[in-house]
Each structure stands twice: as C-alpha cells, then as structure tokens.
Amino acid sequence: MNFEEYRRHDALGLAELVKKGEIKAEELLEIAIRRTEDVNPTLNVVIHKIYDEALATAKKVSRSGTFAGVPFLVKDLGMEVKGTPMRAGCRGYSNYISTDDSYVVQKMRQAGLVIFGKTNTPEFGLTPFTEPELFGPTRNPWNLERTPAGSSGGSAAAVAAGIVPMASANDGGGSIRMPASACGLFGIKPSRGRTSWGRLFGEMWNGAVAEGCVSRSVRDSAAYLDAIIGTAPGDPYDIQRPKRPYLYEAGTMPEKLHIGYTAAHTLNLPVDPVCQRALEYAVEILRSEGHAMEEVELPYKKEDLTDAFLIVVAGEIAGELRTLGDFLGRKARPGDVEPNTYALHLLGKSYSAADYAYATRKWNEVCRRIADFHTRHDLLLTPTLAQRPFKTGALQNTPAENRLITVVNALGLGSVVRSQVDPLVEKIYNWMPWTAFANITGQPSMSVPLYWTESADDHLPIGVMLTARLGEEDTLFRLAGQLEKAAPWWEKVPKG
C-alpha cells in the first residue's frame, strides 16, 4: 500500500483491511511514520514520537478491536500515555512522565488503536490557536501561513495532512470544533459526562472540557465515541448511555428537525462574509433535505463570556499553577509558564471564592436559557468561527501588550489584568463567539466541513456548528451522516 491508497481509507476502512488479513498493522504504521517524517518538519504536529513502542504494539495487536491496527495520535493534554511525557504545552512540566494510561487511553488500546505519537497543543489548551512557546507553532496544511486553530491544532493538522485518519482531541471552549473547522474535518464535542477524565482528573474547567477526536469521516468519530464512552470509578458525572451505538446512528436518516440558525455575533462584532456564506449554504442544504429552518435571535450574550466563562477559566488556571507548584516542589514562577498564562493566573487569583461561585451560578442561568430555546428548536446552527483561519501569530501580543504583561507578572498585579478584561475578551472571542456555550451547558456540539473559500490562492475550509440538547449526540450523528452524503467532503484534501 502506498500513501495515496492509505489516504483513501478512513480508520474503519483501514481496520477492515487488517481484520481481513489484506494488510498488516505494521505496514499501516510504517506508512503513518513515513508521512510524519515527510510533513512534520513543515507542519510541526507531532511533538513526541513513540515509534518503537508502537511497532511492538502493532505486531501483536488483536484483530477483534473496532480499530484493529489503525495508527493513532494522542493530544498532549489531559490524556496520559504510560511511559511518555505529558507537557500540556508547558515548560514547567518538561520532566513529567505518565506512570499509567488514562482510562480513555486504555479504551483506545482495547479498540486496537496503535498510538505512535503525541500532538502539539497550546499551553494548557488556553488559546484558540496552536503556537506554544515550548514547541513552536503548528501550521495548517491548507495554507502554511494560516492557523489550524486550537487547542487541538496538532491533531487536526495531522489528520488533514493524511498522517492518520483520525486523532484524539478535547474541547473546553471549542478546541475540537475550531480545529475541525479550520482544517476541513468533522469534529464533535460530546455531552458532559460522556467520557472520563480518570485517573488524573475528575473534571476539567468546572465540567466544561470533554474528550473526543477529529476525523475525516463521520462514522470514524461515531465509532470512536462508541469505543471510549463510559465512566471510571470516582468520576463526578454519569450520563445515561445511548440507546444504540453511534456508528448505527451515523448511518441512519434523521427525522425532520426544527433548526434555529443565526450568524449574529455574541459581542456584536462583524462576522467574516465567508462564514456567513457557509451558514447560508448549510441552511440551503438542510432545507433541501426537508428540515424546518428558522432564523432566530442568538440565545447568548456577551456577559455570559465576560462574567461567567472567563472568570471560571481564570480561576481554573490559578488552580492549575498551584498544581504545577505541587509537581515542582515549589511555588510556580513566571518563568515556568508563558507570560499570558501567568497573567491569567493572576487574574484568577484576583477573584474571590464568592466571585467564582457566582460565576458558576451564572452558568446555570445560561443552561436554563438554552434549555428554553430547545423547547422550540431541536438544534442551533451557527458558523463554527466568526473569521476564516487567520495568519499564524495574528493573535499574539503586541509589543506594548508584552511590556505591560512583563510588569504585571513581575509585580503580581492581578488588578491590572482585570482592567484589561474587555480588550482581552474582544480580541479572542471576536474569533470564537459561539463555541464556548456548549462547554458551559455541557451540550453536544459538532462542526461540519461544508464550505471552502472560493479563492484558488486561499482555498480554506469553513465549518458550520450544530448544537443539540444534552445527551443527544444521536441526533447530531444522524444529521452529520445525512450532510456527509448531501455535500461530500471526503475528496477535499490539502494539496502538496
């Protein structure tokens, strides 16, 4: 099998070849490794290689697993792979080695996936772009000057480049869906409690973060979620299991759905015309497939981000640096993390316990408001992102911002960071005004690659996002399967 033949298969397709004895798992791994070595110097997607261990695994992998013998990459954040580093993009964790597999990683192995590397991610998954100081920026295979988004940018770029047909990803504010959109992939954030964070974590970011994957085909994401769902002893959430496998749902036609759609920006900022056109195109397809489409008012507001989500995230990062201090055996210092991370931790420390508790109560208000929306509509449709993938470095600090942050961090001036919250929010959430709400509410939400910019010089994928009621991944998979047939994206791959 050559690379072009390899790329014509999704993960389930490759596993079927292994099960039939038409190819060995070692051969698939060799192709994936060669592709990694070919493109990684340019794209910077794999930041830790596990080739020897993977080859040993491939030689003895069982043919009974759903993904028997399929090469796989794990995001270097939250998921522990025994005997390998887990840095989370942070230099302070440079010497951290996982002593055991995470519960989900155990399930990856049981499904027959052959883990041969870990992918790049921003520090603690904080930014919607993948440019950590520790490892450098990941490039988008569709345009090397553009971001693959974040925080699962390494995984998404690896899949888009054909290294693997799917890779692990997680999502605390859009980190599965944003890279899926920027890299022309399918990505679904599962419901809160659908997958486990054991043993290292009970929950992340007040329950906002969920584990999943990015993939080229819908059925791969469905089968992957089937393989990893479930709780581990000690988990804080236990959601009702689906009635049928998600793989079955992905091949089942959906019922007629009532879908509310909008391109209104949460911060009342302009939305890129190509993102609006992507939404309009999705509406046309959905309407032609028999779904009831209604333009609606956005059920979110700016304060949901500034007074609820950001405060919780800042508080969690303050806790994260305290945990880093436990690992280091001393208090974390500015040099242990990136300047912006340290400043965000100061912001978190500037809030009181009462501020944090009040913010989490605001999360409940958002949940009730969205639940009311879903009494009238099965799904909410928006663009995934408000802007096309921007140029690498475009959201980095200006020289003036760097000078301010240096002083703030040296003097521990969390109050100064608080005074800059509005500009911070506008800078980041101008790009991602919709994704974080499904993290607040715990709802399942997916990005579907239906649209590409028309310029031959700047042919970029633009995703649309559909969010369902809590626990209704089955609805999303049925609809995703329908969209995949109505507007196929499989043949669309980056050139070169």
C-alpha positions in Angstrom: 0.0 0.0 0.0 1.3 3.5 -0.9 0.3 6.7 0.8 -2.4 7.6 -1.7 -4.1 4.2 -1.2 -3.7 4.7 2.6 -5.4 8.1 2.4 -8.3 6.7 0.5 -9.5 4.9 3.6 -10.9 6.1 6.9 -10.0 4.5 10.2 -12.7 1.9 10.0 -11.7 1.1 6.4 -8.1 0.5 7.4 -9.2 -1.7 10.3 -11.3 -3.8 8.0 -8.3 -4.4 5.8 -6.3 -5.6 8.9 -9.1 -7.8 10.0 -9.3 -9.5 6.6 -5.6 -10.0 6.6 -5.1 -7.8 3.5 -2.5 -5.7 5.2 -0.6 -5.9 8.5 -0.8 -3.3 11.2 2.9 -2.9 11.0 2.6 -1.8 7.4 0.0 0.8 8.2 2.2 2.1 11.0 5.2 2.4 8.6 3.1 4.5 6.2 2.0 6.8 9.0 5.5 7.2 10.3 6.9 7.9 6.8 4.2 10.5 6.3 5.0 12.0 9.7 8.7 12.3 8.8 7.8 13.9 5.4 5.5 16.6 6.7 6.3 17.2 10.4 9.3 19.4 9.7 7.0 21.8 8.0 3.7 21.4 9.9 5.1 20.7 13.5 2.2 18.5 14.5 3.9 15.6 16.4 5.9 16.7 19.3 6.7 13.3 20.9 7.3 10.2 18.9 6.6 6.7 20.2 7.7 4.7 17.2 9.5 1.7 18.8 6.7 1.0 21.3 4.1 1.4 18.6 5.8 -1.1 16.3 5.9 -3.6 19.2 2.1 -3.0 19.8 1.3 -3.3 16.1 3.0 -6.7 15.8 0.7 -8.2 18.5 -2.5 -6.1 18.0 -5.7 -8.1 18.1 -7.9 -8.2 15.0 -11.0 -8.1 17.1 -10.9 -4.4 18.0 -13.1 -1.8 16.2 -10.0 0.0 15.0 -7.7 -3.0 14.8 -4.2 -1.9 13.8 -5.0 1.7 12.9 -2.2 4.2 13.6 -3.2 6.9 16.1 -2.0 10.1 17.7 -2.9 11.4 21.1 -3.2 15.1 22.0 -0.5 16.1 24.6 -3.1 17.5 27.0 -5.2 15.7 29.6 -4.7 12.2 28.2 -1.9 10.2 29.8 0.0 7.6 27.8 2.1 5.4 30.2 5.8 6.0 29.9 5.6 9.2 27.8 5.8 12.9 28.7 2.7 14.9 29.1 3.7 18.6 28.9 0.4 20.3 28.1 2.5 22.8 26.1 4.1 23.9 29.4 7.8 24.1 30.1 7.2 23.6 33.8 6.0 20.0 33.0 9.0 19.2 30.8 10.1 16.4 33.2 6.6 15.0 33.8 6.3 11.3 32.7 2.9 9.5 32.9 3.1 6.4 35.1 -0.2 4.9 33.8 -2.6 5.2 30.9 -5.7 7.4 31.3 -9.0 5.5 31.4 -9.8 6.6 27.9 -6.3 5.7 26.6 -6.9 2.2 28.0 -10.1 2.1 25.8 -8.1 3.4 22.8 -5.8 0.4 23.1 -8.7 -2.1 23.7 -10.2 -0.8 20.4 -7.0 -1.7 18.6 -5.6 1.8 18.0 -1.8 1.9 17.7 -0.5 5.0 19.5 2.7 6.3 17.9 3.0 9.9 18.9 1.6 12.9 20.8 0.4 16.1 19.1 1.1 19.8 19.7 -1.2 22.0 21.8 -1.1 25.5 23.3 -0.2 25.8 26.9 -3.0 24.2 29.0 -5.2 24.4 25.9 -5.8 28.1 26.6 -5.7 29.7 23.2 -7.8 29.1 20.0 -4.5 28.7 18.1 -1.6 26.3 18.5 1.5 28.3 19.0 3.1 27.2 22.3 6.5 28.8 23.2 7.8 25.3 24.2 7.3 23.6 20.8 6.5 26.4 18.3 3.5 26.9 16.0 1.7 24.2 14.2 0.9 25.0 10.5 -2.4 24.5 8.7 -1.9 22.0 5.7 -4.4 24.0 3.7 -2.2 27.1 3.9 1.1 27.1 5.7 0.7 30.8 6.7 -2.6 30.1 8.5 -3.5 28.7 11.9 -5.0 25.2 12.3 -6.8 26.8 15.3 -6.6 25.3 18.7 -6.3 23.8 21.1 -6.4 20.5 19.2 -4.5 22.1 16.3 -1.7 19.5 16.2 -4.2 16.6 16.0 -6.4 18.4 13.4 -3.4 19.3 11.2 -2.1 15.8 11.4 -5.4 14.4 10.2 -5.8 17.0 7.4 -2.2 16.2 6.2 -3.1 12.5 6.0 -0.8 11.2 8.7 -3.7 9.5 10.4 -7.5 9.3 9.5 -8.4 10.5 13.0 -6.7 11.7 16.2 -7.6 12.4 19.7 -8.8 15.9 20.7 -10.5 17.6 23.6 -12.7 20.6 23.9 -13.1 23.2 26.8 -14.2 26.2 24.8 -14.3 24.9 21.2 -11.0 23.0 21.0 -12.4 20.1 18.9 -14.7 22.1 16.8 -12.5 25.1 15.9 -9.6 23.0 14.6 -12.1 20.8 12.7 -13.4 23.9 11.1 -10.0 25.3 10.2 -8.7 22.0 8.9 -11.7 20.8 6.9 -12.6 17.9 9.3 -15.6 16.6 11.2 -15.4 17.1 15.0 -18.0 16.6 17.7 -17.7 17.6 21.4 -19.6 15.0 23.4 -22.0 15.7 26.2 -20.6 16.4 29.7 -20.0 13.1 31.4 -20.0 11.0 28.2 -16.3 10.3 28.5 -14.0 10.0 31.5 -11.0 12.1 32.6 -9.8 9.5 35.1 -7.5 8.8 36.7 -5.7 12.2 36.6 -8.8 14.4 36.7 -12.4 14.2 37.9 -13.4 17.1 35.7 -11.7 20.0 34.0 -12.8 23.6 34.0 -15.9 23.1 36.1 -17.0 20.3 33.8 -16.5 22.3 30.6 -14.0 20.0 28.9 -14.9 16.9 27.0 -12.7 14.3 25.3 -13.2 13.2 21.7 -11.5 13.2 18.3 -11.2 14.9 15.0 -11.7 12.8 11.9 -12.3 12.9 8.1 -15.4 10.7 8.2 -18.4 10.9 10.4 -18.5 7.2 11.0 -15.0 7.2 12.5 -16.0 9.8 15.1 -19.1 7.8 15.8 -17.3 4.5 16.3 -14.5 6.2 18.3 -17.1 7.7 20.7 -18.7 4.2 21.0 -15.3 2.9 21.9 -14.3 5.4 24.6 -17.6 6.3 26.3 -18.2 5.4 29.9 -17.3 6.4 33.4 -14.4 5.3 35.7 -14.7 4.8 39.5 -14.7 8.2 41.2 -16.0 10.2 38.2 -18.3 13.1 39.2 -20.7 12.6 36.2 -22.6 9.5 34.9 -24.8 10.3 32.0 -27.4 7.9 30.5 -25.8 5.7 27.9 -27.1 5.9 24.3 -29.9 3.6 23.2 -28.0 2.5 20.1 -24.3 2.7 19.0 -23.4 6.0 17.5 -22.0 4.1 14.5 -25.5 2.9 13.8 -26.9 6.4 14.2 -24.4 7.8 11.7 -25.9 5.6 9.0 -29.5 6.3 9.9 -31.6 9.0 8.3 -32.7 11.7 10.8 -36.3 12.7 11.3 -37.4 16.1 10.3 -35.7 18.6 12.6 -36.6 22.1 13.6 -33.4 24.1 13.4 -32.8 27.7 14.5 -30.0 29.5 12.8 -28.1 32.8 13.2 -24.9 34.5 12.3 -25.3 37.1 15.0 -22.0 37.7 16.9 -22.1 37.3 20.7 -20.1 40.5 21.1 -22.0 42.4 18.3 -18.8 42.4 16.1 -18.7 41.9 12.4 -18.7 38.3 11.0 -16.5 37.4 8.1 -18.7 37.2 4.9 -17.3 33.8 4.1 -18.5 32.5 7.4 -21.9 34.0 6.7 -21.9 32.3 3.3 -21.0 29.0 4.9 -24.1 29.3 7.2 -26.3 30.2 4.2 -25.0 27.2 2.3 -25.8 25.0 5.2 -29.3 26.4 5.6 -29.9 25.7 1.9 -28.8 22.1 2.2 -30.7 21.4 5.4 -33.9 22.9 3.9 -33.5 20.8 0.8 -33.2 17.7 3.0 -36.6 18.5 4.5 -35.7 20.2 7.8 -37.6 23.2 9.1 -35.2 26.2 9.2 -35.9 29.4 11.1 -33.7 32.4 11.6 -33.6 33.1 15.4 -32.1 35.6 17.8 -28.9 34.4 19.4 -29.7 32.9 22.9 -26.3 34.0 24.2 -25.0 37.4 25.4 -21.6 39.0 25.9 -21.9 38.8 29.7 -22.1 35.0 29.5 -18.4 35.1 28.4 -17.1 38.1 30.4 -18.9 37.5 33.7 -19.3 33.7 33.6 -17.0 31.7 31.4 -13.8 33.8 31.6 -13.9 34.1 35.4 -14.2 30.3 35.8 -11.3 29.7 33.3 -9.1 32.2 35.1 -9.9 30.6 38.4 -9.1 27.2 37.0 -5.7 28.4 35.7 -4.9 29.8 39.1 -5.6 26.3 40.4 -3.5 24.8 37.6 -0.5 26.8 38.6 -0.9 25.7 42.2 -1.0 22.1 40.9 2.2 22.8 38.9 3.8 24.1 42.1 3.0 20.7 43.7 4.8 18.9 40.9 7.8 21.3 41.0 8.0 21.2 44.8 7.9 25.0 45.0 5.6 27.8 44.0 5.2 28.2 40.3 7.1 31.2 38.9 6.6 33.4 35.8 9.4 31.5 34.0 7.7 28.2 34.4 4.8 29.2 32.1 4.1 31.6 29.2 3.6 35.2 30.2 0.0 35.3 29.2 -0.7 32.1 31.3 0.9 33.7 34.3 -1.1 36.9 33.8 -4.3 34.8 33.5 -3.4 33.0 36.8 -3.0 36.4 38.4 -6.4 37.4 37.1 -7.8 34.2 38.6 -6.2 34.9 42.0 -7.7 38.4 41.9 -11.2 37.0 42.1 -12.6 35.8 45.3 -14.2 32.4 46.1 -17.5 34.2 46.0 -16.7 35.6 42.5 -16.1 32.1 41.3 -19.2 30.6 42.9 -21.3 33.5 41.5 -19.9 32.8 38.0 -20.8 29.1 38.2 -24.3 30.2 39.1 -24.4 32.3 36.0 -23.6 29.1 34.1 -26.8 27.7 35.4 -28.7 30.7 34.0 -27.2 30.0 30.6 -28.2 26.4 30.8 -31.8 27.3 31.6 -31.9 29.9 28.8 -30.6 27.4 26.3 -33.0 24.7 27.5 -35.8 27.1 26.8 -34.5 27.6 23.3 -34.6 23.9 22.8 -38.3 23.7 23.7 -38.8 25.3 20.3 -35.8 24.0 18.2 -34.1 20.7 18.1 -30.8 22.3 17.1 -29.0 25.6 16.9 -26.9 26.3 13.8 -24.2 29.0 13.6 -20.9 29.3 11.8 -18.2 27.5 13.9 -16.0 30.5 13.8 -16.6 34.2 13.1 -13.5 34.6 10.9 -11.6 32.4 8.4 -8.3 30.9 9.7 -6.1 33.8 10.4 -2.3 34.1 9.8 -0.1 32.5 12.3 0.9 35.0 15.0 -2.0 37.3 14.4 -3.4 37.0 17.9 -0.1 37.1 19.7 0.7 40.0 22.0 1.7 43.4 20.5 5.0 44.8 21.8 3.0 47.2 24.0 1.0 44.3 25.5 4.2 42.3 26.1 5.7 45.3 28.0 2.6 45.6 30.2 2.4 41.8 30.9 6.1 41.8 31.9 5.4 44.5 34.5 2.2 42.8 35.6 3.8 39.4 36.1 6.9 40.8 37.9 4.8 42.8 40.4 1.9 40.3 40.6 -0.7 42.9 39.6 -3.8 40.9 39.1 -5.9 44.0 39.4 -4.3 45.5 36.3 -5.2 42.3 34.3 -8.8 42.8 35.5 -8.8 46.3 34.0 -7.8 44.8 30.6 -10.5 42.0 30.5 -12.7 43.7 27.9 -9.9 44.1 25.3 -8.8 40.5 26.1 -12.3 39.2 25.6 -12.8 41.1 22.4 -9.5 40.0 20.9 -10.1 36.3 21.5 -13.9 36.0 21.3 -14.1 38.0 18.1 -12.7 34.8 16.5 -14.8 32.3 18.6 -18.1 33.9 19.7 -20.2 30.8 19.8 -18.3 27.6 20.7 -17.8 28.1 24.4 -21.5 28.0 25.2 -21.8 24.2 24.7 -19.0 23.9 27.2 -20.9 25.9 29.7 -24.1 23.9 29.3 -22.4 20.5 28.6 -24.4 20.0 25.4 -23.0 18.0 22.4 -21.9 20.2 19.6 -20.4 19.4 16.2 -18.5 21.2 13.4 -19.2 20.0 9.9 -16.9 20.9 6.9 -19.4 22.0 4.3 -17.8 25.1 2.8 -14.5 26.3 1.4 -13.4 29.8 0.4 -13.5 30.2 -3.4 -10.1 31.8 -3.9 -7.7 29.5 -5.6 -4.8 31.2 -3.7 -6.6 30.9 -0.3 -8.7 27.8 -0.5 -9.6 27.5 3.2 -12.2 25.3 4.9 -15.0 27.0 6.8 -17.1 24.9 9.2 -20.6 25.3 10.5 -21.7 24.3 14.0 -24.8 22.5 15.2 -25.6 22.1 18.9 -28.2 19.7 20.3 -29.8 19.1 23.7 -27.8 17.5 26.4 -27.3 13.8 25.7 -28.5 13.9 22.1 -25.3 13.0 20.2 -27.5 10.5 18.3 -29.4 13.4 16.7 -26.1 15.0 15.7 -24.6 11.8 14.2 -27.8 11.1 12.2 -27.7 14.6 10.8 -24.0 14.6 10.2 -24.3 11.4 8.2 -27.0 13.0 6.1 -24.9 16.1 5.4 -21.9 13.9 4.5 -23.9 12.4 1.7 -25.6 15.6 0.6 -22.4 17.6 0.4 -19.5 15.2 0.4 -16.1 16.4 1.7 -14.1 13.2 1.6 -12.2 14.1 -1.6 -11.3 17.6 -0.4 -7.7 17.4 0.9 -4.9 19.9 1.0 -2.6 19.9 -2.0 1.0 19.1 -1.6 
